[in-house]
Amino acid sequence: MSDLSGELIDGRYQLTRQVANGGMASVYEAIDTRLDRKVAVKIMHPHLAQDEAFVNRFIREAKAAAALSHPNIVAVQDQGWNQNGVPAVFIVMELIEGHTLREYLNERGRFEIKDAMNYLTPILSALAAAHDLGIVHRDMKPENILISKEGRVKIADFGLARGELIGSTMTAESSVILGSVSYLSPEQVQRGVADSRSDVYAVGIVAFEMLTGEKPFLGETPIQIAYMHVNQEIPSLRSKRKEIPEALDTLILQATNRDPDKRPRTAGEFLKALESIQNEIDPKTNQMKLALDLPVEPIKEKPRGKMKKQVEEEKEESIEIKETTKEIRAAKEEKKKASKRVRRNRKVAIILAIALGIGGWYTLVGPGSRVVVPSVVGGTYEEAVSTLTPLGLTTVILEKRFDEDIAKGAIIETDPPGGGRVSSGGQVKLILSKGPERYIIPPVTGLTPEAATTALEKFPLIVGANTEVFNTEIPKGFVISTSPASGTQVKRDTPVSLVISKGVETVALVSYSGKSGEQALNELNDLGFNVESTYAFNEKVLSGVVISQSPTGVEVAPKGSTVSLVISKGSQYVFIPNVFSLDQLKATQALQDLQLKVVVKKLGTKKVKKVTNISPKVGSKVKRGSTVTITVG
């Protein structure tokens, strides 16, 4: 196919340069002249455009990608047939400036284990989104995995995809031929059938190549490689690279199992297993998410000679045409017969040229001359004046209107529009943007619902349903807040709901006097009260039992209010126990357990000393914290 750089496709896409050339189509970098942005335009080779099966595959690629909205899938923006100029079937996609995974593999060889898993995560995430919609890619390979300059992984070329959303017209035989043999699953080779497990198999082969730097099978012909995939198991990763984790090796062997039933059923299942392994390897590291880009290392530019060779191979062979003497003589006789018609046509052409000359003079120089209005859409009013005034044109603001896409103060449209004509010294009417139509929700906290509704109705907003909640600060029946919140900028006719106070929530409160202090604390906290506890000695109430409560048990109390409890520490007095004949350690411990202070006097030289005297005497009633002296010897 000849280079179409410079052509305008569909009156909109200006092709700037050819970036890739394959057996089915060529890809060009182009400018979308309508939206003024760079895009990629994929154009089918003309000789294939006559084949209905290839055209259907080409259209199905556009439908498959357009049905998917995912940050790791190349977005399709348009598809059609070029009606003017060069006949062409084309697809318009987002332009990915970067390299393919194949180029990274060719330059690096194998990847670091962590890097390989980080690349596989967005690949599987994109395929999972496709599988969820019933779409199967069927041609996963490094050449169809793009890495942008920013590090975003993108899956391209859904040309072989099948699914309920996009239909299926390719035969099993043709799909096998078009697929990449090194990544075809055994069922695709044997039966020509493919489902989500076939994509899992292909990604497993890609993972094998990333982690080992080589394909699992090599052969002299594609048939040999396909035979190996059908009849041989994929080698273990650890047989090629010992530092690969055993769990990752097992997962890749499972994904590339010859039996489809033993593989993960979808890319989503494959992804979950891979993320689990990533967490086990490095639990401190945040896993790669779709919102993140991969760190990109520079890659050497490919020599342009290879591209030139591809273009030369695509050139069509010239066809030599030879005329016979009989054909030449017949052409001369035909020329003589046509000579009278030619002379008549020349006269008509001269008359038309004169008429066109007069019309051109009238339009361009004479009374009919008019000024071509340049386009000023998107610019400011000042820029429009500076552009139109030198042409002798005046400007007037016809209208100001809200616009969701055009910034405030910029020009939305003109009358006449850019490219139109107006009389010299004429007037160009401008429509300016007021920016997006937004209204700020007014503050209504503390107002009655009626007053809040009146405040909201001053704006083009819809008053939604009210909700009531308990609140300790806003009195019952008054507005607490709005949803969306006050101060938020919202669009016209946005529903705004009021949140109205039900006042302080009350809870039934009972008396816990004479009950366990621990029970009182737990139950009051569960009811939402703030409990303050103090402890005091009491000769009548056992230790740990509530002596008194404030407020005392009433019918209801405000939730969140404070309840004070006085809890008994037991009797203030204790009786001196009999610790005679106990060794020093046991006697000291027994007295300290009664909250008594112990002073020890030692007599004699015995190794094991026992209590021989105690003061105060045994049975004496003393306050807790009193000092007791024991003599040991």
VODONU-689876 format. One record per residue (C-alpha): x, y, z. Coordinates in Angstrom, 3 decimals, decimal comma. Each point is the difference from the previous one (the first is absolute). Example, Ala and Ser with C-alpha at 12.3 -4.5 7.8 and 13.67 -1.06 7.14 Angstrom:
BEGIN
12,300:-4,500:7,800
1,370:3,440:-0,660
END
This chain:
BEGIN
0,000:0,000:0,000
1,394:3,425:-0,964
0,688:2,572:2,711
-3,113:2,168:0,508
1,742:2,645:2,133
-1,511:3,414:-0,790
-3,455:-1,402:-0,907
-3,152:1,321:1,723
-2,178:-2,949:1,018
-3,778:0,439:0,321
0,464:3,780:-0,249
1,301:-0,017:3,576
3,186:-2,008:0,656
3,200:1,479:-1,490
2,591:-2,811:-0,294
3,456:1,309:1,008
2,259:-3,065:-0,039
-0,071:-3,780:-0,191
0,970:-1,636:3,313
-0,627:-3,704:-0,736
-0,712:-2,269:-2,945
-1,383:-3,522:0,300
-1,404:-2,707:-2,245
-3,577:1,196:0,438
0,197:3,755:0,638
2,247:3,008:0,452
-0,076:2,334:3,019
0,512:3,746:-0,350
0,465:2,832:2,437
-2,626:2,592:-0,877
-1,604:3,263:1,119
-3,727:0,074:0,749
-0,692:3,365:-1,635
-3,391:0,291:1,670
1,269:-0,382:3,593
3,626:1,023:-0,667
1,627:-3,039:1,620
2,361:-2,786:-1,000
-1,544:-3,388:-0,787
1,049:-3,309:-1,561
-1,779:-1,022:-3,215
0,094:-3,662:-1,067
-0,716:-0,441:-3,739
-0,654:-3,409:-1,595
2,060:-0,862:-3,078
-2,108:0,607:-3,159
0,390:-3,558:-1,340
-1,572:-1,385:3,217
-2,905:2,455:-0,027
-1,659:-2,188:-2,656
0,014:-3,021:2,336
-3,144:0,059:2,140
1,557:-2,208:2,711
2,922:2,398:0,507
-2,261:3,057:0,005
-2,232:-1,672:2,608
3,045:-0,761:2,128
1,141:3,626:-0,319
-3,415:1,342:1,058
-0,202:-2,549:2,819
3,303:1,327:1,360
-1,576:3,472:0,267
-3,146:-1,379:1,653
1,958:-2,129:2,475
2,205:2,845:1,220
-2,877:2,516:-0,050
-2,072:-2,321:2,210
2,730:0,179:2,646
0,791:2,986:2,194
3,208:-0,759:1,873
3,198:2,003:0,619
2,122:-2,909:-1,287
-1,800:-0,502:-3,330
0,689:2,173:-3,052
-3,171:2,086:-0,447
-1,730:-0,009:-3,411
-1,485:3,391:-0,885
-1,385:-0,404:-3,541
-0,383:-2,441:-2,915
-1,133:0,415:-3,561
0,690:0,067:-3,716
1,769:2,892:-1,706
-2,560:1,400:-2,460
2,214:2,678:-1,567
3,505:-0,534:-1,343
1,802:-3,324:0,466
-2,495:-2,865:0,627
0,760:-1,370:3,470
-1,562:-1,898:2,896
1,362:1,558:3,213
-0,087:-0,051:3,805
0,930:3,011:2,155
1,630:-0,751:3,367
1,742:1,917:2,771
3,656:0,564:-0,864
2,391:-1,908:2,299
3,478:1,492:-0,239
2,442:-2,592:1,267
1,063:-3,569:-0,780
-1,364:-3,546:-0,092
0,801:-2,629:2,610
1,796:-1,896:-2,808
2,489:2,885:-0,357
0,656:-0,055:3,766
0,528:-3,786:-0,139
2,380:0,337:-2,944
2,058:2,616:1,838
-0,067:-1,333:3,594
-0,278:-3,752:-0,467
-1,691:-1,132:3,187
-1,668:2,277:2,587
0,573:0,234:3,724
-2,626:-2,099:1,820
-1,587:3,037:1,676
-0,110:1,962:-3,314
-1,547:-2,941:-1,875
-2,843:-0,273:2,543
-0,550:3,779:-0,116
-0,426:-0,208:-3,797
-2,268:-3,063:0,212
-2,373:1,697:2,482
-1,432:2,654:-2,423
0,038:-2,523:-2,894
-2,182:-2,413:1,981
-2,157:2,837:1,338
-0,819:1,104:-3,574
-0,742:-3,562:-1,136
-2,180:-0,533:3,104
-2,149:2,963:-1,076
-0,345:-1,560:-3,477
-0,841:-3,450:1,403
-2,649:1,519:2,287
-1,771:1,232:-3,164
0,408:-3,353:-1,731
2,716:1,263:-2,367
2,999:-2,242:-0,729
3,107:1,611:-1,551
1,383:-3,213:-1,617
3,292:1,592:-1,126
1,900:0,987:3,140
3,734:0,461:-0,675
2,742:2,545:0,870
-0,547:1,812:-3,335
-3,567:0,874:1,115
1,085:1,336:3,406
1,015:3,668:-0,147
1,875:1,991:2,662
-0,421:3,773:-0,283
2,740:2,521:0,799
-1,813:0,661:3,308
0,147:-3,719:0,874
-3,683:-0,860:-0,591
-0,500:-3,563:-1,309
-2,551:-0,261:-2,827
-1,413:-3,068:-1,790
-0,640:0,504:-3,714
-1,268:-1,922:-3,064
-3,321:-1,653:0,813
-0,143:-1,069:-3,666
-0,529:-3,664:0,850
-2,281:0,693:2,976
-3,290:-1,850:0,322
-2,962:0,451:2,304
-3,724:0,591:0,223
0,449:3,787:-0,102
1,917:-0,033:-3,305
-1,217:-3,047:-1,854
2,083:-2,670:-1,716
0,569:-0,439:-3,708
3,513:-1,483:-0,236
0,337:-3,742:-0,565
1,970:-2,177:2,340
2,532:-0,713:-2,726
0,659:3,649:-0,807
0,324:0,951:3,661
2,713:-2,623:0,486
1,917:1,272:-2,991
-0,264:3,637:1,123
0,957:-0,683:3,638
3,636:0,038:1,164
1,143:-3,620:0,146
2,400:0,437:2,965
-2,916:1,111:2,219
-2,840:-2,186:-1,325
-1,596:-2,340:2,519
-0,231:-3,725:-0,851
-3,794:0,211:-0,449
0,398:2,795:-2,554
2,467:-2,113:-1,999
-1,982:-3,247:0,245
-3,633:1,145:-0,185
0,134:3,678:-0,997
-1,994:0,988:3,101
0,955:2,603:2,596
-1,451:1,406:3,216
1,331:2,044:2,922
2,290:-2,902:1,004
1,774:0,331:-3,356
0,907:3,596:0,884
1,230:-1,241:3,413
2,248:-2,508:-1,827
1,429:2,731:-2,267
0,726:2,318:2,955
1,692:-2,932:1,750
2,314:-0,399:-3,026
0,689:3,778:0,042
0,829:-0,260:3,729
2,342:-2,938:-0,734
1,797:2,077:-2,644
0,281:3,047:2,299
1,436:-2,029:2,899
2,395:-2,218:-2,028
0,804:2,169:-3,026
-0,991:-2,775:-2,425
-3,075:-1,733:-1,403
-0,852:-3,432:1,427
0,209:-1,711:-3,403
2,145:0,713:-3,053
-0,280:-1,693:-3,397
0,972:0,405:-3,613
-3,610:0,369:-1,170
-3,226:1,284:1,576
-1,511:-3,500:-0,318
2,775:-1,442:2,180
-0,607:2,643:2,695
-3,767:-0,581:-0,092
0,611:-3,785:0,323
2,154:0,608:3,115
-2,747:2,097:1,646
-2,513:-2,805:-0,585
2,186:-2,939:1,098
2,535:1,340:2,531
-0,273:1,642:3,405
1,491:3,491:0,431
3,373:-0,241:1,828
0,130:1,076:3,637
1,183:3,583:0,579
2,280:-1,172:2,801
1,767:-2,349:-2,428
1,044:3,132:-1,910
0,438:2,407:2,927
0,361:-1,361:3,544
-0,776:3,245:1,892
-3,602:0,085:-1,270
-2,408:-0,604:2,947
-1,564:-3,440:0,027
-3,530:1,436:0,266
0,529:2,101:-3,159
1,424:-3,014:-1,848
-3,064:-2,053:0,986
-2,391:2,764:-1,134
1,617:0,322:-3,454
0,007:-3,803:-0,431
-3,710:-0,010:0,899
-0,765:2,839:-2,461
1,835:-1,827:-2,822
-1,438:-3,453:0,685
-0,972:-1,841:-3,188
-3,380:-0,833:1,576
-2,157:3,211:-0,020
-1,998:-1,244:3,027
3,144:0,090:2,156
0,768:3,681:-0,757
-1,506:3,069:1,732
-3,359:0,498:-1,729
0,467:3,726:-0,602
2,690:2,653:0,127
-1,674:1,264:3,187
0,756:-3,292:1,799
3,564:0,073:-1,365
0,388:3,594:1,294
-1,223:-0,841:3,523
2,493:-2,871:0,259
2,835:2,221:-1,263
-0,825:2,794:2,476
-0,013:-2,550:2,832
3,529:-1,064:-0,984
1,118:3,650:-0,193
-1,248:0,573:3,562
1,853:-3,077:1,248
3,264:1,081:-1,676
-0,091:3,575:1,278
-2,927:0,811:2,357
1,345:3,513:0,683
-0,164:1,077:-3,634
-3,258:1,417:-1,362
-1,146:-2,079:-2,932
-0,205:1,527:-3,495
-3,400:1,558:-0,616
-1,649:1,143:-3,242
0,370:3,637:1,035
3,801:-0,342:0,182
2,517:-0,041:-2,820
3,067:-2,196:-0,206
3,481:1,542:0,236
1,246:0,196:-3,579
3,599:-0,551:-1,014
1,201:1,550:-3,276
0,189:-2,351:-2,942
2,226:0,304:-3,010
-1,712:1,172:-3,163
-0,297:-2,637:-2,712
1,938:0,634:-3,225
-2,123:1,555:-2,693
1,371:-2,431:-2,580
-2,312:-2,713:1,245
-3,059:2,207:-0,544
1,242:0,890:-3,471
0,380:-3,687:-0,817
-3,577:-0,668:1,124
-1,318:2,773:-2,214
1,973:-1,301:-2,982
-1,368:-3,518:0,516
-3,546:1,382:-0,065
0,410:1,691:-3,401
-2,208:-1,536:-2,644
1,711:-1,541:-3,006
-0,280:2,048:-3,192
-1,903:-1,585:-2,914
1,484:0,403:-3,485
-2,628:0,559:-2,755
0,886:-0,532:-3,685
-2,141:1,248:-2,898
-0,204:-1,774:-3,321
0,307:1,767:-3,387
-3,713:-0,612:-0,645
-0,933:1,721:3,260
2,180:3,050:-0,845
-1,625:0,355:-3,452
-3,487:-0,213:1,524
0,912:2,748:2,478
1,115:2,338:-2,862
-3,310:-0,512:-1,839
-1,893:0,765:3,214
2,036:3,211:0,389
-1,018:1,205:-3,473
-3,665:-0,648:0,718
0,226:1,976:3,239
1,760:3,076:-1,441
-3,259:1,906:-0,767
-1,242:-0,593:3,532
3,324:1,211:1,403
-0,199:3,305:-1,934
-3,519:0,563:1,279
1,075:-0,694:3,590
2,847:2,494:-0,322
-2,432:2,772:-0,934
-2,222:-0,829:2,969
3,072:0,042:2,296
1,017:3,491:-1,229
-3,506:1,383:0,659
-0,003:-1,510:3,496
3,446:1,437:0,767
-1,179:3,504:-0,960
-3,107:-0,361:2,163
2,050:-1,229:2,951
2,426:2,896:-0,401
-2,808:2,567:0,105
-1,588:-1,735:2,994
3,336:-0,097:1,814
0,577:3,720:-0,596
-3,485:0,807:1,345
0,470:-2,155:3,078
3,620:0,763:0,897
0,571:3,560:-1,205
-3,284:1,488:-1,197
-3,265:0,894:1,784
-0,573:-3,575:1,092
3,217:-0,238:2,058
-0,545:-1,162:3,627
2,336:-0,569:2,953
0,636:-3,574:1,196
-0,623:-0,165:3,770
2,849:-1,786:1,850
-0,888:-2,458:2,744
0,291:1,512:3,509
-1,918:-2,733:1,857
1,730:-0,933:3,257
1,834:3,314:0,293
-0,807:2,951:2,252
-1,998:3,079:-1,005
3,196:2,093:-0,058
1,686:-2,513:-2,322
-3,025:0,057:-2,317
0,057:3,814:-0,181
3,749:0,039:-0,766
-0,561:-2,585:-2,766
-3,102:1,497:-1,655
0,710:3,758:0,278
2,966:-0,007:-2,466
-2,400:-1,556:-2,559
-2,347:2,959:0,363
-2,584:-2,031:1,883
-1,783:1,050:3,190
-1,050:-2,304:2,825
-3,084:-0,084:2,181
-0,838:-2,371:2,869
-3,288:-1,591:-0,999
-0,456:-2,230:3,044
1,673:-1,441:3,072
-0,922:-3,560:0,869
1,105:-2,805:2,293
2,154:-2,742:-1,524
1,368:-3,175:1,645
3,028:-0,269:-2,299
1,017:3,557:-0,948
1,786:2,023:2,704
-1,558:3,194:1,371
0,717:3,007:-2,262
0,856:-2,124:-3,055
-1,967:0,187:-3,257
-2,477:-2,844:-0,610
-1,013:0,900:-3,569
-0,195:2,884:-2,460
-2,482:1,233:-2,605
1,087:-0,378:-2,738
2,150:-2,987:1,017
3,717:-0,333:-0,769
0,509:-0,377:-3,763
-3,209:1,900:-0,779
-0,061:3,304:-1,887
-1,245:3,425:0,994
-0,065:3,340:-1,770
3,055:2,219:0,471
-0,585:2,070:3,144
-2,643:-2,479:1,129
-0,765:-1,302:3,456
0,862:-3,332:1,667
-2,275:-1,069:2,844
1,581:-1,885:2,908
-1,472:-2,396:2,552
2,127:-0,089:3,172
0,186:-2,770:2,570
-0,970:0,606:3,616
1,734:-3,248:0,870
-1,731:-3,011:1,551
-3,371:0,798:1,598
0,530:-0,408:3,741
-1,824:1,200:3,114
1,305:0,110:3,575
-2,242:-1,671:2,599
-0,734:2,697:2,649
0,618:-0,571:3,757
-3,244:-1,048:1,714
1,255:-1,511:3,284
-2,189:1,086:2,952
-2,947:1,048:-2,196
-3,451:-1,544:0,072
-0,760:-2,354:-2,917
-2,369:2,601:-1,460
2,618:2,777:0,096
2,650:-2,347:-1,446
-2,330:-1,000:-2,848
-0,654:3,674:-0,812
3,776:0,669:-0,103
0,603:-2,935:-2,366
-2,889:0,907:-2,317
1,728:3,287:-0,829
2,317:-2,137:-2,152
-0,937:-2,439:-2,805
0,373:-2,939:2,396
-2,396:-2,775:0,978
-0,829:-0,446:3,694
0,256:-3,724:0,639
-1,333:-2,240:2,768
0,770:0,917:3,608
1,653:-2,319:2,497
-0,088:0,256:3,792
2,868:-0,918:2,339
0,774:0,499:3,684
2,361:2,862:0,773
1,374:1,374:3,260
0,729:3,515:-1,325
-2,883:0,987:-2,304
-3,418:0,266:1,704
-2,794:-2,281:-1,105
-1,750:1,067:-3,230
2,874:2,106:-1,403
2,293:-0,725:-2,974
3,353:-1,644:0,793
1,460:-0,146:-3,543
-0,722:-0,601:-3,668
0,999:-2,741:-2,423
2,006:1,051:-2,043
1,602:2,207:2,678
-0,393:3,784:0,146
2,612:1,805:-2,106
0,129:-2,774:-2,626
-0,276:1,070:-3,646
-2,651:-2,066:-1,792
-1,737:-0,101:-3,372
-3,481:1,330:-0,722
-2,878:-2,175:1,316
2,252:-1,863:2,452
-2,076:-1,586:2,820
0,938:1,415:3,435
-1,206:-1,892:3,079
-0,356:1,479:3,500
1,226:-1,767:3,134
-2,270:1,064:2,912
0,735:-0,409:3,706
-2,114:-2,307:2,175
1,613:1,547:3,050
1,991:-1,850:2,620
-0,585:-3,732:0,084
-1,249:-1,231:3,428
0,593:-3,416:1,500
-1,693:-1,787:2,951
2,238:0,182:3,094
-0,296:-2,394:2,962
1,652:0,066:3,438
3,076:-2,162:0,485
0,374:0,618:3,772
0,831:-3,319:1,706
0,934:-1,608:-3,323
3,393:-0,928:-1,366
2,089:3,003:-1,052
1,354:-1,900:-3,033
-3,547:-0,795:-1,162
-0,995:3,666:0,413
3,014:1,213:-2,010
-0,593:-2,428:-2,896
-3,763:0,563:-0,312
0,153:3,796:0,313
2,763:0,218:-2,621
-2,009:-2,211:-2,360
-2,994:2,344:0,405
2,150:2,938:-1,092
0,559:1,704:3,369
3,252:1,555:1,110
0,864:-1,736:3,325
2,151:1,597:2,693
1,008:-2,376:2,817
1,437:0,791:3,451
0,934:-2,476:2,730
-0,542:0,285:3,801
0,269:-2,160:3,153
-3,294:-1,189:1,430
-0,608:-2,119:3,065
-3,349:-1,320:-1,237
0,429:-0,482:-3,785
2,215:-2,744:-1,340
3,002:0,879:-2,167
-0,884:0,538:-3,707
-3,690:0,767:0,648
-1,582:3,373:-0,927
-0,556:2,153:3,098
-1,853:2,835:-1,740
-0,883:1,388:-3,462
-0,636:3,504:-1,387
-2,428:0,584:-1,540
-1,932:-2,715:1,752
-2,190:-2,305:-2,021
-2,593:2,026:-1,948
-2,221:-0,827:-2,938
2,216:1,504:-2,761
3,264:1,948:-0,288
1,726:1,666:-2,982
2,261:-2,344:-1,915
3,605:1,046:0,416
-0,617:1,667:3,387
2,255:-0,772:2,989
-0,926:-2,535:2,715
2,134:0,048:3,171
0,512:-3,201:1,993
1,565:-0,445:3,464
1,339:-3,547:0,319
0,917:-1,635:3,318
3,604:-0,838:0,855
-1,282:-2,113:2,915
0,670:0,529:3,752
2,632:2,539:1,025
1,147:-2,284:2,877
1,707:-3,383:0,109
0,951:-2,428:2,809
3,647:-0,981:0,597
0,300:-3,672:-1,084
1,976:-2,661:1,839
3,291:-0,320:-1,889
2,028:-1,597:2,849
2,383:-2,764:-1,124
-0,289:1,054:-3,674
3,192:0,754:-1,824
0,767:3,652:-0,712
-1,093:-0,022:-3,676
-3,414:-1,613:0,567
-0,777:2,148:3,013
0,894:3,207:-1,854
-2,162:-1,010:-2,973
-3,024:-0,801:2,197
0,153:3,406:1,708
0,521:1,925:-3,260
-3,031:-1,723:-1,515
-2,011:1,754:2,726
1,475:3,365:-1,154
2,237:0,249:3,102
3,542:1,324:0,059
2,548:-2,480:1,398
3,188:0,750:1,993
2,287:-3,018:0,658
2,373:-0,368:3,001
2,537:-2,810:-0,289
1,554:-1,898:2,961
2,492:-2,867:0,159
1,996:-1,741:-2,707
-2,413:-2,639:-1,232
-0,036:-0,430:-3,721
-3,805:-0,368:-0,190
-1,578:2,606:2,255
-3,583:-0,313:1,294
-2,329:2,475:1,701
0,470:0,042:3,788
-1,910:3,188:0,826
-2,518:2,416:-1,639
-1,089:3,526:0,962
-2,853:0,970:0,227
-1,076:-3,350:1,396
-1,980:-2,584:-1,906
-3,736:0,861:-0,280
0,493:3,751:0,363
-2,287:2,182:-2,192
2,058:2,516:-2,015
-0,540:2,224:-3,074
1,250:-1,117:-3,339
3,420:1,543:-0,645
1,061:-0,309:3,644
3,545:-1,180:0,823
0,505:-3,475:1,525
3,365:-1,061:1,465
0,980:-3,669:-0,045
3,013:-1,515:1,751
1,672:-2,999:-1,685
2,753:-2,213:1,319
END
